[in-house]
Amino acid sequence: MPSSHYCKVTYSPAYTIVPTYECFNRCTYCNFRTDPGQNPWLTLAEAESKLRELQSQNVCEILILSGEVHPNSSRRESWFQRIYALSELALTLGFLPHTNVGPLSWTEMKALKEVNVSMGLMLEQLVPQLLNTVHRHAPSKIPQLRLQQLEWAGQLGIPFTTGLLLGIGEAEENWWETLEAIAKLHACYSHIQEVILQPYSPGSQENWNAPAFILRQLPKVIAQARQILPEEVTIQIPPNLVPEPEWLLACLAAGARDLGGIGPKDEVNPDYPHLHRQRLREIIEPAGWQLIPRLPLYPQYDSWLSSRLQGALQHWRERLKTTDPEL
């Protein structure tokens, strides 16, 4: 059983809004994207209707997750304005927005900082060779482009989440290289809230035939990540991709302390439903862990926000102090 100092495991009560599934990348393992023109973009009216439903459902985080419109596309500005407007809408309706929509320009990141309490982008792997395999048709997966996003986030003072996708053709040493790059940037800017360690899990929509990441390796990766990353950077794992209780508990014992956003659907891995909070408690509490909700901004970053965002955050900080079983 873990000591009392390490007994808490956090999660974010979240809901994911997708402005569009269309994406100019064609990662072979993707179960999210569609081709341009296949699905209409989410309208603000549709989003507002859904968000108003959520106001009574103990949801604090609105994750805005989108496919990518090419930076040189004539539709890029409309796409970005939709993302900004959705962030603004979520904030106005009392939620805390967190945006993860692929690489952005400096100007785009700076603008979204005003309407998001935090942002994110997966590094996946800093392995150029993957541009010849799973990322052959994915121009925004260039490692240095994504690493630059983390640096810009630090320079702009944006609390950030990033992570690794494990099992897409990289070697073990690549895990440590990618983690060390994250740690180096955090040492400069102190802006990395969480690092997600996501095991590749095959889905029904992808164009890649490869085995799932071997889950028995995950506790080892977590333990080594805990050695590489600063203590204040939380390691997150997605429990729906680690469904066997023994391996989920092994991951917690190895140093994972967060289970990410838990909502109705994992948009990136739709074949793997989220475990209900009560089921997670049934798994972890007998082993000495306590599952508690958190906000999409960790407390040490509150002062980084504008007065408007701090005001929105304070409402939820107060709710966390109440006896509400969920928030």
C-alpha positions in Angstrom: 0.0 0.0 0.0 1.4 3.5 -0.8 2.3 5.8 2.0 -0.2 8.5 3.0 2.0 11.1 1.3 1.3 9.4 -2.1 -2.2 8.1 -1.7 -4.0 10.6 -4.0 -4.7 9.9 -7.6 -6.4 12.7 -9.6 -8.6 13.0 -12.6 -10.4 15.8 -14.4 -14.2 15.7 -14.8 -14.1 16.6 -18.5 -16.0 16.7 -21.7 -14.4 16.8 -25.2 -15.7 19.1 -27.9 -14.4 18.5 -31.5 -14.7 21.4 -33.8 -13.8 19.2 -36.8 -12.5 15.7 -37.3 -10.9 16.6 -40.7 -7.1 16.6 -40.7 -4.5 17.1 -43.3 -2.3 14.6 -41.5 -2.7 10.8 -42.2 -1.0 9.0 -39.3 -1.4 5.3 -40.0 -2.5 4.5 -36.5 -5.2 7.3 -36.3 -8.8 6.5 -35.3 -9.9 10.1 -35.2 -9.5 11.9 -38.5 -11.7 12.2 -41.5 -11.1 13.7 -44.9 -12.0 17.3 -45.5 -15.6 17.7 -46.5 -16.8 14.5 -44.9 -18.3 16.0 -41.8 -19.6 19.6 -41.1 -17.7 21.6 -38.6 -19.3 22.0 -35.1 -21.4 25.1 -35.0 -21.4 27.5 -32.0 -25.1 26.9 -31.6 -24.6 23.1 -31.4 -21.8 23.6 -28.9 -23.8 26.0 -26.8 -26.7 23.5 -26.6 -24.4 20.7 -25.4 -22.5 23.0 -22.9 -25.7 24.1 -21.3 -26.7 20.5 -20.8 -23.3 19.9 -19.1 -23.8 22.8 -16.6 -25.6 20.6 -14.2 -23.3 17.5 -14.6 -20.3 18.3 -12.5 -18.1 18.9 -15.6 -15.3 21.4 -15.1 -12.9 21.0 -18.0 -13.9 21.4 -21.7 -11.2 19.8 -23.8 -11.3 21.4 -27.3 -9.7 18.7 -29.5 -9.5 19.1 -33.2 -8.2 17.7 -36.4 -5.8 20.1 -38.2 -6.4 22.4 -41.1 -3.1 23.1 -43.0 -1.4 26.3 -41.9 -1.4 27.5 -45.6 -5.0 26.6 -46.2 -7.5 29.4 -47.0 -9.7 27.8 -44.3 -7.1 28.1 -41.6 -8.3 31.4 -40.2 -11.9 30.2 -40.0 -10.8 27.1 -38.3 -8.8 29.0 -35.7 -11.6 31.5 -35.1 -14.0 28.6 -34.5 -11.5 27.2 -31.8 -11.2 30.6 -30.2 -14.9 31.1 -30.2 -15.6 27.7 -28.6 -13.0 28.5 -25.9 -14.7 31.8 -25.3 -18.1 30.2 -25.2 -17.0 27.5 -22.7 -15.4 30.1 -20.5 -18.5 32.3 -20.6 -20.7 29.4 -19.6 -18.6 28.7 -16.5 -16.3 26.0 -17.7 -12.5 25.8 -17.8 -11.2 25.4 -21.4 -8.1 23.4 -22.4 -7.2 23.3 -26.1 -5.2 20.6 -27.9 -5.5 21.2 -31.7 -2.0 20.4 -33.1 0.8 22.8 -33.8 -0.1 26.5 -33.8 1.7 29.7 -34.8 3.1 31.9 -32.1 0.2 34.4 -32.7 -2.4 31.7 -32.4 -1.0 30.4 -29.2 -0.8 33.9 -27.7 -4.4 34.5 -28.6 -5.7 31.2 -27.2 -3.8 31.9 -23.9 -6.5 34.6 -23.2 -9.4 32.1 -23.3 -7.8 28.8 -22.0 -6.5 28.0 -18.6 -4.1 25.5 -20.0 -3.1 23.9 -23.4 -1.5 20.8 -24.7 0.2 18.9 -27.5 1.6 15.4 -27.6 5.2 15.1 -28.6 4.5 11.4 -29.3 8.2 10.6 -30.1 11.2 12.7 -31.1 12.2 10.1 -33.8 12.8 11.5 -37.3 12.7 8.0 -38.7 9.0 7.7 -38.0 8.5 10.3 -40.8 9.3 7.4 -43.1 6.8 5.0 -41.5 3.7 5.9 -39.4 4.2 9.7 -40.0 5.0 9.4 -43.7 1.9 11.5 -44.6 1.8 13.6 -41.4 3.7 16.9 -41.9 2.8 18.3 -38.5 4.5 15.4 -36.8 8.0 16.7 -37.6 9.7 16.3 -34.2 11.3 19.8 -34.1 8.0 21.5 -35.0 6.3 19.9 -32.0 9.2 20.5 -29.7 9.1 24.2 -30.7 5.5 24.3 -29.5 6.6 23.3 -26.0 9.2 26.0 -26.1 6.8 28.7 -27.3 4.3 27.6 -24.5 7.1 28.2 -22.0 8.0 31.6 -23.4 4.3 32.6 -23.5 3.7 31.4 -19.9 1.1 28.8 -20.9 0.7 25.8 -18.5 1.1 22.8 -20.7 0.4 19.1 -21.0 2.4 16.9 -23.3 3.2 13.2 -23.6 4.5 10.2 -25.4 2.7 7.7 -27.6 4.4 4.3 -26.9 4.7 1.5 -29.4 4.5 3.2 -32.8 7.9 2.0 -34.1 10.3 3.7 -31.8 13.1 2.1 -29.8 13.3 2.1 -26.0 16.1 4.7 -25.9 13.8 7.0 -27.8 11.5 7.1 -24.7 14.3 8.5 -22.5 15.4 11.0 -25.2 11.9 12.4 -25.5 11.4 12.6 -21.7 14.8 14.3 -21.3 13.9 16.9 -23.9 10.7 17.6 -22.0 12.6 17.8 -18.7 15.1 20.2 -20.3 12.4 22.6 -21.5 10.6 22.5 -18.1 13.9 23.4 -16.5 13.9 26.6 -18.5 10.3 27.6 -18.2 8.7 25.5 -15.4 5.5 25.2 -17.5 4.9 21.4 -17.9 2.0 20.3 -15.8 1.7 16.7 -16.9 3.3 14.2 -19.1 1.0 11.5 -20.5 2.4 8.1 -21.2 -0.1 6.6 -23.7 0.3 3.0 -24.8 -0.6 2.4 -28.5 -3.9 0.5 -28.6 -5.1 -0.7 -32.0 -8.4 0.7 -33.2 -11.0 -0.2 -35.8 -10.5 2.8 -38.1 -6.8 2.9 -38.5 -4.7 1.9 -41.5 -1.9 0.2 -39.6 -1.6 -3.5 -38.6 0.6 -3.6 -35.5 0.3 -5.1 -32.1 -0.6 -3.1 -29.0 2.1 -1.8 -26.7 2.9 -4.5 -24.2 1.3 -3.2 -21.0 3.7 -5.1 -18.7 6.4 -2.7 -20.0 4.4 0.4 -18.9 5.3 0.4 -15.2 9.0 0.3 -16.2 8.5 3.3 -18.5 6.7 5.2 -15.7 9.4 4.4 -13.1 12.1 5.7 -15.5 10.1 8.7 -16.4 9.7 9.5 -12.7 13.5 9.5 -12.5 14.0 11.8 -15.6 11.2 14.3 -15.0 11.1 16.9 -12.2 9.0 15.9 -9.2 6.5 18.6 -9.8 5.6 17.3 -13.3 2.8 14.8 -12.9 2.7 11.5 -14.9 -0.6 10.7 -16.4 -1.9 7.4 -17.8 -5.2 6.8 -19.6 -7.0 4.1 -17.6 -9.2 3.0 -20.5 -6.0 1.9 -22.3 -4.8 0.0 -19.2 -8.0 -1.9 -18.4 -6.5 -4.7 -16.4 -6.6 -3.8 -12.7 -3.3 -5.4 -11.9 -1.5 -3.3 -14.5 -3.3 -0.1 -13.6 -2.3 -0.6 -10.0 1.3 -1.4 -11.0 1.4 1.9 -13.0 0.3 3.8 -9.9 2.9 2.1 -7.8 5.5 3.0 -10.4 4.7 6.7 -10.1 1.7 7.6 -12.2 -0.5 10.0 -10.3 -3.2 11.2 -12.7 -5.8 9.5 -14.9 -6.5 12.4 -17.2 -9.9 13.7 -18.3 -12.7 11.2 -17.7 -15.9 11.8 -19.8 -18.4 10.0 -21.9 -16.0 9.2 -24.8 -12.3 9.0 -25.6 -12.4 10.7 -29.0 -8.8 9.7 -29.9 -9.4 6.0 -28.9 -13.1 5.5 -29.5 -12.8 1.7 -29.3 -11.8 2.0 -25.6 -14.6 3.4 -23.5 -13.6 5.4 -20.4 -14.0 3.5 -17.1 -16.7 5.1 -14.9 -15.4 6.8 -11.9 -17.0 4.4 -9.5 -15.3 1.5 -11.3 -12.0 3.2 -11.0 -12.6 3.6 -7.3 -13.4 0.0 -6.9 -10.1 -0.9 -8.5 -7.8 1.5 -6.7 -9.3 2.2 -3.3 -8.7 -1.3 -1.9 -5.0 -0.9 -2.7 -4.9 2.3 -0.7 -5.4 5.0 -3.3 -7.9 7.8 -3.2 -9.4 9.1 -6.5 -10.0 12.8 -6.3 -11.1 15.4 -9.0 -8.8 18.2 -10.1 -9.0 21.2 -12.4 -7.2 21.4 -15.8 -4.8 23.9 -14.2 -2.6 22.8 -11.3 -2.6 25.3 -8.3 1.0 26.4 -8.8 0.1 28.0 -12.1 -2.9 30.1 -10.9 -0.9 33.3 -10.8 0.1 32.8 -14.5 -3.5 33.5 -15.7 -5.2 36.8 -16.5 -7.6 38.3 -13.9 -10.5 37.0 -15.9 -9.3 33.4 -16.0 -8.3 33.6 -12.4 -11.9 34.6 -11.6 -13.3 31.6 -13.5 -10.8 29.3 -11.8 -11.6 30.6 -8.3 -15.2 29.5 -8.6 -14.0 25.9 -9.2 -11.3 26.1 -6.5 -14.1 26.9 -4.0 -16.2 24.0 -5.3 -13.3 21.7 -4.7 -13.4 22.6 -1.0 -17.0 21.6 -0.6 -18.4 18.2 0.3 -19.6 17.6 -3.2 -18.6 13.9 -3.9 -17.5 14.7 -7.4 -16.2 18.3 -7.1 
